């Protein structure tokens, strides 16, 4: 997988963990190993501009995804996954920090950013959470991926509860 991580937020971000969980999520979703995506961390002002431009909503948000080739996981195990450019995931560490601190299962900014990275990957793959059924599927898959990644690394406890509004 070709995953570019660019931190333009002015805040310390565990870029290696974001790269690792992103790669884990893409592998788990059976995305072609030569597919590409970009992960960008921005400050609240930049995120607010993107949020307004693309969603017509005021204020910064936690994560935004911009799909390119609209790749989807193969429907069956024997199918070859398609290769292509997945798109961009934009994260806002400032919003992630606030959400992690306010979550019922209080967690760190890095843990929230890891959760948001998986959330962004799922959006790039066509998952959404507008309807209750979609929400249950996406957030269930998100928790399974984060929990699996954490378990492989010997990290304690379940994944943080979903806090994203995107």
Backbone bond lengths (Angstrom), bond angles and torsions (degrees), N, CA, C in turn:
res aa  C-N    CA-C-N  psi(-1)  N-CA   C-N-CA  omega(-1)  CA-C   N-CA-C  phi
1 X - - - 1.450 - - 1.527 108.58 -
2 X 1.287 115.24 137.52 1.449 119.97 173.64 1.527 107.65 -102.85
3 X 1.315 115.27 108.02 1.465 121.28 -178.29 1.520 107.77 -124.03
4 X 1.316 115.36 116.86 1.461 120.79 176.53 1.516 108.95 -95.56
5 X 1.322 116.60 130.66 1.462 121.85 176.87 1.524 107.63 -115.91
6 X 1.320 115.93 126.33 1.457 121.06 -178.61 1.524 108.63 -132.60
7 X 1.328 116.72 116.56 1.457 121.16 -179.60 1.526 109.89 -99.52
8 X 1.319 115.61 104.16 1.464 122.50 178.19 1.525 110.94 -108.72
9 X 1.322 116.99 15.21 1.467 121.67 -171.48 1.523 113.73 -84.44
10 X 1.320 117.34 -20.02 1.450 120.06 -174.70 1.525 112.73 79.34
11 X 1.317 117.65 7.01 1.465 123.26 178.98 1.522 109.85 -119.01
12 X 1.316 115.14 153.08 1.463 119.32 176.53 1.525 109.08 -69.87
13 X 1.313 115.07 129.73 1.464 122.11 -179.63 1.521 107.18 -134.94
14 X 1.323 117.60 136.36 1.459 121.56 177.28 1.532 108.09 -77.93
15 X 1.327 115.15 84.09 1.459 120.89 -175.44 1.524 112.10 -62.19
16 X 1.325 117.79 -36.19 1.463 120.83 -179.53 1.530 110.74 -64.64
17 X 1.331 117.16 -41.86 1.472 119.93 178.48 1.528 110.61 -64.37
18 X 1.326 117.55 -39.44 1.463 120.37 178.51 1.526 110.69 -65.14
19 X 1.320 116.00 -41.95 1.459 120.49 176.62 1.523 110.11 -62.12
20 X 1.331 117.02 -45.44 1.471 121.35 -178.28 1.522 111.96 -63.54
21 X 1.345 118.21 -45.31 1.461 119.25 -177.45 1.522 110.90 -71.80
22 X 1.311 116.35 -31.24 1.457 120.45 176.46 1.532 109.81 -65.38
23 X 1.318 116.10 -47.17 1.466 120.79 178.87 1.541 110.23 -62.61
24 X 1.329 116.44 -41.16 1.470 121.12 178.35 1.531 110.12 -60.47
25 X 1.333 117.11 -46.98 1.463 121.58 -178.73 1.530 111.11 -62.07
26 X 1.317 117.06 -43.67 1.467 120.54 -178.91 1.524 111.26 -66.60
27 X 1.323 116.84 -38.92 1.462 120.64 177.22 1.526 109.84 -65.89
28 X 1.310 116.24 -45.76 1.474 120.69 -179.83 1.530 111.23 -61.56
29 X 1.337 116.93 -33.44 1.467 121.37 179.92 1.533 111.84 -86.29
30 X 1.353 115.84 3.13 1.460 122.52 176.05 1.529 112.63 62.40
31 X 1.322 115.60 43.75 1.457 121.11 175.95 1.532 108.14 -87.49
32 X 1.309 116.53 141.85 1.465 122.38 -176.10 1.532 110.38 -52.12
33 X 1.335 117.16 134.93 1.469 120.17 -176.51 1.534 114.30 -64.84
34 X 1.309 119.24 -14.00 1.465 121.22 178.01 1.526 112.44 -98.84
35 X 1.324 116.84 7.52 1.466 120.05 177.24 1.526 109.69 -71.34
36 X 1.327 115.70 159.88 1.459 120.97 -175.55 1.521 111.41 -128.21
37 X 1.341 115.04 151.24 1.462 120.34 170.43 1.514 109.50 -157.16
38 X 1.320 114.96 161.77 1.462 121.51 177.32 1.514 109.22 -118.60
39 X 1.311 115.13 140.76 1.460 123.37 177.57 1.522 106.40 -121.59
40 X 1.322 116.81 120.78 1.460 121.64 -175.04 1.523 109.03 -127.29
41 X 1.337 116.36 129.29 1.461 121.74 173.40 1.529 107.12 -102.28
42 X 1.339 116.01 129.18 1.466 120.99 -177.95 1.524 109.92 -127.05
43 X 1.332 115.82 165.79 1.460 119.85 176.74 1.530 110.41 -80.34
44 X 1.308 115.94 171.69 1.464 121.37 -174.67 1.528 112.22 -62.03
45 X 1.329 117.76 -36.91 1.468 120.18 179.57 1.521 111.54 -64.38
46 X 1.325 116.65 -44.96 1.464 120.30 178.97 1.525 110.82 -64.58
47 X 1.338 117.06 -40.59 1.460 120.17 179.57 1.523 110.37 -66.59
48 X 1.316 117.20 -39.27 1.458 120.10 178.02 1.534 110.65 -60.62
49 X 1.322 117.01 -41.41 1.464 120.25 178.52 1.527 111.18 -62.78
50 X 1.330 116.83 -44.41 1.471 120.45 177.77 1.522 111.35 -63.22
51 X 1.324 116.56 -42.45 1.461 122.27 -178.60 1.527 110.60 -61.43
52 X 1.316 115.74 -42.24 1.461 120.75 179.11 1.527 110.61 -70.42
53 X 1.318 116.92 -44.66 1.462 121.44 -177.53 1.527 112.69 -63.90
54 X 1.323 117.01 -44.56 1.461 120.62 -172.14 1.524 114.84 -98.02
55 X 1.333 117.65 -26.67 1.462 120.52 -177.23 1.528 112.23 -115.26
56 X 1.330 115.66 -9.07 1.461 121.78 -177.44 1.529 111.05 58.02
57 X 1.338 114.84 37.08 1.456 121.23 179.36 1.528 109.16 -122.53
58 X 1.331 117.36 138.94 1.462 120.09 -178.53 1.531 111.90 -78.34
59 X 1.322 115.27 158.99 1.457 121.49 174.45 1.510 112.38 80.91
60 X 1.336 116.05 158.11 1.468 119.81 177.92 1.526 110.24 -74.29
61 X 1.305 115.83 154.69 1.461 121.96 174.49 1.524 107.95 -121.49
62 X 1.306 117.11 176.19 1.460 121.86 -174.57 1.518 113.74 -81.08
63 X 1.329 117.19 -43.34 1.461 121.58 -175.56 1.522 109.05 -150.92
64 X 1.303 115.25 142.57 1.463 122.04 172.96 1.522 107.72 -133.96
65 X 1.315 116.28 144.21 1.458 122.11 179.48 1.526 109.12 -122.14
66 X 1.328 114.17 139.31 1.458 121.26 -179.16 1.528 108.48 -126.79
67 X 1.351 116.98 90.07 1.463 120.68 -177.95 1.530 111.95 -66.64
68 X 1.321 115.91 148.73 1.464 121.35 178.44 1.532 110.73 -111.47
69 X 1.322 117.27 -74.53 1.466 120.75 -174.40 1.521 113.31 -86.52
70 X 1.318 117.86 0.11 1.465 123.11 -179.78 1.528 112.09 51.84
71 X 1.322 115.23 49.60 1.457 120.64 176.60 1.519 109.96 -70.67
72 X 1.317 116.31 146.92 1.458 122.32 176.92 1.522 108.68 -129.02
73 X 1.331 117.07 149.58 1.467 118.75 175.73 1.525 109.95 -62.10
74 X 1.336 117.50 145.91 1.461 120.03 177.75 1.530 110.92 -59.11
75 X 1.320 116.56 143.24 1.461 121.59 -178.30 1.526 111.84 -71.32
76 X 1.334 116.05 -32.46 1.471 119.83 -177.98 1.520 109.59 -126.76
77 X 1.323 115.49 151.92 1.463 121.38 -177.64 1.525 112.66 -58.45
78 X 1.331 118.20 -33.93 1.460 120.16 -175.63 1.536 112.73 -80.81
79 X 1.325 118.16 -7.88 1.461 121.21 178.75 1.527 110.55 -78.04
80 X 1.323 115.17 141.15 1.467 121.32 175.79 1.531 108.02 -77.05
81 X 1.334 117.47 129.08 1.466 118.71 179.03 1.526 110.76 -69.81
82 X 1.336 117.25 143.19 1.466 119.54 178.36 1.530 110.89 -72.91
83 X 1.324 115.05 152.47 1.463 121.64 178.02 1.518 107.96 -105.26
84 X 1.345 116.96 145.67 1.444 118.96 175.82 1.511 112.80 171.79
85 X 1.307 114.37 -167.41 1.451 122.30 -179.97 1.524 108.04 -97.77
86 X 1.326 116.51 111.25 1.460 120.68 -177.96 1.523 111.90 -68.26
87 X 1.327 117.72 -46.02 1.454 121.44 -179.76 1.510 111.75 134.73
88 X 1.329 115.38 -154.50 1.458 122.76 -175.85 1.522 111.17 -120.20
89 X 1.323 115.24 141.85 1.460 122.52 170.66 1.515 106.14 -117.30
90 X 1.325 116.36 126.38 1.457 121.39 179.60 1.522 107.89 -113.21
91 X 1.330 115.79 125.31 1.460 122.60 -178.89 1.526 110.14 -113.48
92 X 1.323 116.23 150.56 1.459 120.93 175.27 1.534 108.50 -121.57
93 X 1.346 117.48 99.44 1.467 120.12 -178.92 1.528 113.75 -57.19
94 X 1.312 117.92 -32.90 1.469 120.39 179.73 1.528 111.05 -62.27
95 X 1.321 117.03 -44.61 1.467 120.66 177.75 1.528 109.43 -69.50
96 X 1.331 116.98 -39.31 1.469 120.85 179.02 1.520 111.15 -60.79
97 X 1.322 116.64 -40.36 1.467 120.34 179.02 1.529 110.69 -61.09
98 X 1.299 116.61 -45.58 1.469 121.22 -179.97 1.530 110.80 -64.69
99 X 1.326 116.89 -44.14 1.464 120.26 -179.28 1.526 111.59 -64.33
100 X 1.324 116.50 -42.08 1.469 119.51 179.00 1.517 112.01 -61.89
101 X 1.334 115.85 -40.42 1.469 120.82 -179.69 1.519 111.97 -70.17
102 X 1.335 117.27 -30.61 1.467 121.70 -176.58 1.520 113.01 -92.51
103 X 1.312 117.55 -10.38 1.468 120.87 -177.43 1.517 110.72 -66.20
104 X 1.334 116.54 149.23 1.480 119.85 177.90 1.530 112.27 -58.10
105 X 1.332 116.80 -32.27 1.473 121.56 178.83 1.521 109.11 -104.08
106 X 1.288 117.51 51.90 1.473 123.88 -174.56 1.530 112.25 -18.19
107 X 1.321 115.76 129.07 1.458 119.77 179.18 1.527 110.02 -147.19
108 X 1.312 115.45 169.63 1.458 121.33 -174.07 1.524 111.61 -75.37
109 X 1.317 113.96 165.70 1.465 119.87 175.58 1.522 109.90 -61.35
110 X 1.330 117.26 -42.78 1.469 119.63 179.46 1.524 111.58 -61.59
111 X 1.330 117.92 -41.74 1.469 120.53 177.92 1.521 110.37 -62.80
112 X 1.320 117.67 -40.48 1.462 120.96 178.66 1.531 110.30 -66.34
113 X 1.326 117.37 -41.20 1.460 120.16 178.42 1.531 111.45 -64.68
114 X 1.324 117.04 -35.08 1.469 120.03 176.58 1.528 109.84 -64.60
115 X 1.313 116.58 -45.81 1.461 121.47 177.00 1.527 110.46 -59.28
116 X 1.329 117.15 -45.65 1.460 121.72 -178.63 1.523 112.02 -66.62
117 X 1.325 117.04 -31.54 1.461 120.24 176.43 1.519 110.10 -63.89
118 X 1.323 117.10 -46.68 1.467 120.48 177.33 1.524 109.80 -62.61
119 X 1.316 116.92 -41.39 1.460 121.29 177.93 1.535 109.88 -57.65
120 X 1.338 115.75 -45.33 1.461 120.25 179.05 1.515 112.66 -64.20
121 X 1.332 117.62 -40.72 1.466 121.09 176.87 1.520 109.77 -59.13
122 X 1.314 117.39 -46.37 1.467 120.24 -179.03 1.524 111.49 -62.38
123 X 1.328 117.86 -38.57 1.465 119.88 174.85 1.530 110.91 -62.48
124 X 1.341 117.40 -41.50 1.471 119.63 177.68 1.524 111.31 -60.41
125 X 1.320 116.78 -29.22 1.459 121.76 -178.67 1.528 112.78 -89.94
126 X 1.333 116.87 7.92 1.462 120.41 174.20 1.507 116.29 96.48
127 X 1.316 118.10 0.71 1.459 120.53 178.09 1.526 109.64 -77.65
128 X 1.326 115.55 148.61 1.461 120.73 179.45 1.517 108.37 -144.05
129 X 1.333 116.63 173.10 1.461 120.46 -177.56 1.524 111.60 -139.85
130 X 1.337 116.42 31.94 1.468 120.50 178.91 1.534 111.55 -72.54
131 X 1.311 116.25 -42.52 1.466 122.07 -178.27 1.526 109.39 -99.18
132 X 1.338 117.25 151.93 1.475 119.80 -177.88 1.538 114.12 -54.85
133 X 1.325 117.64 -41.85 1.465 120.28 179.08 1.513 112.41 -65.12
134 X 1.351 115.88 -41.65 1.465 120.75 177.16 1.522 110.36 -63.70
135 X 1.312 115.55 -41.69 1.465 121.29 -178.65 1.535 110.47 -62.06
136 X 1.322 116.10 -45.97 1.463 120.13 179.65 1.530 110.74 -61.86
137 X 1.335 117.17 -43.15 1.459 120.49 179.75 1.531 111.39 -64.98
138 X 1.331 116.18 -49.77 1.462 119.67 -176.04 1.524 111.91 -65.76
139 X 1.331 116.91 -46.67 1.457 119.44 -176.83 1.526 111.66 -71.56
140 X 1.336 117.24 -29.89 1.462 120.52 174.50 1.519 111.35 -66.37
141 X 1.328 115.78 -44.21 1.459 121.38 177.71 1.532 110.51 -65.13
142 X 1.320 115.90 -41.92 1.466 121.55 178.16 1.532 110.69 -58.57
143 X 1.319 117.09 -47.01 1.467 120.90 179.87 1.527 110.83 -64.72
144 X 1.328 117.48 -40.31 1.468 120.93 -179.78 1.529 110.61 -63.50
145 X 1.324 116.72 -41.26 1.463 120.31 -179.77 1.522 110.62 -67.40
146 X 1.329 117.21 -48.61 1.465 120.22 -179.19 1.530 110.19 -63.06
147 X 1.336 117.33 -44.36 1.467 120.52 179.05 1.529 111.51 -61.64
148 X 1.334 116.91 -41.80 1.463 120.71 178.87 1.522 111.86 -63.54
149 X 1.330 116.09 -42.91 1.466 120.87 178.50 1.526 110.55 -63.64
150 X 1.332 116.35 -44.43 1.466 120.79 -179.98 1.535 110.53 -64.30
151 X 1.318 117.30 -41.80 1.465 121.30 -179.59 1.530 110.69 -63.17
152 X 1.332 117.22 -41.30 1.465 120.53 179.03 1.525 111.92 -61.70
153 X 1.302 117.02 -27.25 1.461 121.90 -178.64 1.525 112.96 -97.21
154 X 1.334 116.32 2.04 1.453 120.48 178.69 1.518 113.55 72.00
155 X 1.339 116.56 22.37 1.464 120.30 178.24 1.519 109.10 -81.53
156 X 1.301 116.20 141.29 1.462 120.78 -174.96 1.516 112.25 -83.51
157 X 1.324 114.84 153.45 1.454 121.81 172.53 1.512 114.06 77.99
158 X 1.318 115.78 161.43 1.456 121.45 179.00 1.512 110.93 -73.16
159 X 1.319 115.61 168.95 1.461 120.99 177.82 1.523 109.61 -63.82
160 X 1.331 116.00 156.22 1.462 118.89 175.77 1.524 110.43 -61.05
161 X 1.320 115.75 147.27 1.470 120.15 177.33 1.520 108.92 -64.92
162 X 1.338 117.26 145.52 1.469 120.30 179.40 1.528 110.90 -57.04
163 X 1.316 115.53 130.77 1.465 120.35 176.77 1.511 111.36 -123.31
164 X 1.316 117.46 -7.09 1.454 120.91 -172.34 1.520 113.08 -67.43
165 X 1.305 114.12 145.70 1.456 120.37 176.95 1.521 110.55 -111.01
166 X 1.321 117.24 -1.70 1.466 121.06 -176.42 1.512 111.62 -85.82
